[in-house]
Amino acid sequence: MSMFRLRAAGPRMLRVLAGLLWVCAALLPRSAPAEDFLPPEQAFRFSARAVAPDAIELSWAIAPGYYMYREQFRFVADPPEVALGDPQLPPGQVKFDQTFDKEVETYRDKVAARLTIPTGTAFALAVTSQGCADAGLCYPPAEHKVRVVAASTPGGLPQIEGATGGGLRWSAFAGADDVGLADMLAGSGLFRTALIFLGLGILLSLTPCVLPMVPILSAIVVGDAAGHARPRLRGLGLAAAYVLGMSVVYTAVGLLAALSGVSLAATLQTPWVLGVFAALLAVLALAMFDVFTLQLPSSWQTSLSDRVSRLPGGRATGALAMGAVSALIVGPCVAAPLAGALLYVSQTGDVLLGGLALFALAWGMGVPLLAAGASAGALLPKAGVWMDGVKRFFGMLLLAVAWWMLWPVLPGWVQMSGWAVLAILAATLLHAFDALPADAGTGRRVLKGLGILFALVGVLQAVGVASGGRDPWQPLGHLAASGGAGPVPAIAPTAPAPAQGGEGLWSPPGGASSRPGAAATFERVRSVAELDALLAASDRPVMLDFYADWCVSCKEMEALTFPRPDVAQRLAGMRLVQADVTANNADDRELLKRFRLFGPPGIVFFAPGGAPLPQRVIGFQGAERFARVLDDVLATAAR
């Protein structure tokens, strides 16, 4: 019977999918054929040669329709003790550049830089440059490394060794920012793009953007499993329908955002929309706990349970629809691969290649969902005590996901109270407070141990909120900060209070953002004009952080990255600025557009005086990696 229902749902699922594709095709604007951009190594051909015993010449042959920036050339010797002369560059053509919003000198056709070097010394030389295409694509800064070997005879010319471009390695894609990935797309074909972004999607599949979908999909597979035999491939089929719905909507919304500059997913991150979807997940969780059976009249419980089970579980069309909704509500995180694909489409109008990248990225992110669906469909027990335990387990996961969705728009004390209640409930379901029978097996003892851990988490959250704590990540951190029992974070930036009000997100007067006990603050900017004035007056490097109340990755950076001592030490030498784009109004969109961003989290950097630096951070970064980025920023700004 179950296999018959799944097969019968096939035509309905295809009709639903065809409708989604037709709507997406109707909404997407028709664009002219995209420019065929050259790979950077072909647009700017690099070479190096020795021209005197104490001088080398670094040259670039620039393709027609492309140009390079004079002020973006950098020359760094390794070891640093090697004294290089000032580079000699010819005068360039002056033009107003929209990327940097100022007049700059540029070169076309070819350019050569002469560099004085010490004689009789061997060293490595890193050469950085940047260029753009007239058609609108700006390449990320490119680095070439050469080695200068001392001449073997007095007065002879030194030898130049090293690569002049080279192919791209997978590590380059995995570590690239959004601008770098947009550049890589410009030089890639359809098949290569699909493979690259499928791999990047797999790398992103264990981020907070995807993990909340696992319990939702697992509940879909469990559905009304009690009392039904399920084929081994049924769970995989439902998971594939879920990922298909997620991928179609993910691609369509991404293309719309890239072509229109308006992010639908960000628009939907409002308390009302999040509340409705969280309530739906809570209803499904209660159905897993058999609450309807216990509390409703039999005529109502039969109808409601049937409707609930049909929506998320056992039906391919329900899985497809839930995947589409989840793509909009649960996982609108901005990461470098997503931002890179959107940036490429917005610059070139190439909907085909950009859409393929987004679709492949979504399926890569769906790999753990497919594995979860297949394993759940194969491992689910038959009806009985074990099946009841499985249903309660997934019911708890659904409640946790529902609360996690509401977390960004709730006051801190409400967040912590909710996590305390959920942790204690999980401990109760794991029999943490029940005595173990004498003949209890290993599995029962392990479950009780897990229950005790959940109970401890619940107690910590409860004690934290009762004593004035407002940070679920550090429920007792305020006690250390106020009583001197522990180190105080050097910086702990926070978000402004949401428009709907509520505490837990501190916003002191004067436009600064700080937490009690923090030694540094973020300055707030609300428009491009405010930002320009601040940058022009800054005598230190500037870090501009884009934040939104609904952005979970922003809050993770705030709680896990910025307060780390190694990060805080580096931030102390910078001017910290924050743009809150929660309202998604015209000023917010103008700020995002200025830096070619499609949503938070995003961090851009500036040298003293306001000159933009090439480093960018898109998505969540851990403290160690972020500290390395800051080192690079400070070194670049000091040149």
C-alpha angles and dihedrals in degrees: 000000000000093000090049091053092050093050092045089054091058098085091044091051091050091051091050091048092048089052092051092050092048091052091048091049091049093049098047112090118238110251134193119254110285123249115260098238120201122237110258094250089058097040092051111026110197128206137163133201140166114250100174138006088264102030140063131191122222114197139187125196105208120208119232111274093029134092140185133223120242095208093053096067113110129179119192125176126211116239092041091219090075106105112224124191123236110280115252110222128173119244113273136212113276116229138157108253119203092200092063095024093228143076113285138175116247137184130218134190095006143350133187129196120202115210127191114223135183115262123240093023130114118209144145121253126204113201119194125191139159136205144170141211122243088232090069109269117123116197122220118252110286124213126207122188124205133171122225113210119196117250115264093223130044110267093013126129119264119244121247117213131174148078123304098202116319132185127300121260126211089250088062091058094043093052099037124113125228095276091049092051091048088054092049090052089054090061099039134089127227097266095045091046092052093051094045095049093042087057092045089051090054089052089052094045095093096049124108088262092071108024095075089059093061095073091044092053092043089054089050090055093045091045108131092344094141108105097009130100111228126201117236093248095047094087091048090051092052091046091051090051090050093049091045092055090046093049096048093050093040090054096043095047091045093053091047090051092048095048099039101031091230120112111216092189091056090047090056094054093096126128092249096052093042090047094053093050092044089051090052090053090047091053090051090049091052089051088055088054090051090239091146091055091052100045112027131073113263094250091053097041092054093052096042096044090048092051094045094048093047094053101056105013137052098005126093092207090053090050091049092051093046091050090052092050092044091055089059102038110024104037115030092132118146114227131168096262092050093045091047093054092046091048091051093051093046091051100042107021089227098150094170098057094036092048091049090052092051093046092049090046091053093050090048089053087049095059094095089046090055090048091049092049094047094047093044092050092050100040103040110122125230121264114297141074094326092050090051089053092050091051092051091048093055090043089059091049091052091051090050092051091048091053092043089056091055094044097093094055099042129089115258096249091052091050093052093044091053094049090049091054093046092048093050090047090051090049090052093051089050089054093243090152096044124094114250115241115240092248096048113145130227093266093055091049092050091051091050090051090053089048091054090052090052090049090053091051090050092050092049091051091047094048090046095053092043091054095049102271119149104177116089090195091058107021093173098033092103090062092057092046095050100037101040092241093131146007119299114227111250090223134012110170117196140190127258118257112276119256090251091061130234135134129257092079106077122214114172122199122277098046097281124128120217144142124226109275095019116133096207137042141203119238115222126231122187103182144024091255092056090048094050091051092049094048093049091054097044119110092185135059111278129221114200113198121195111212140174131184092236094049107107093185089055090056091048090054088048094051104032109026113029097050094053110114094231091052095041091052091057094043090055089075094053137071108245119215129176132198113200108206097175093118091053090211128153094277091049092050091047091053092050092046091050090064097032093248126147098199145323146334095059131134126192129182137216136195120236107291094031106281108151118244123216096237117101134172119210120182128352119334128186121237098259095051093042091051089056090051090052091050089054091047094051092046092050093046091052095057 
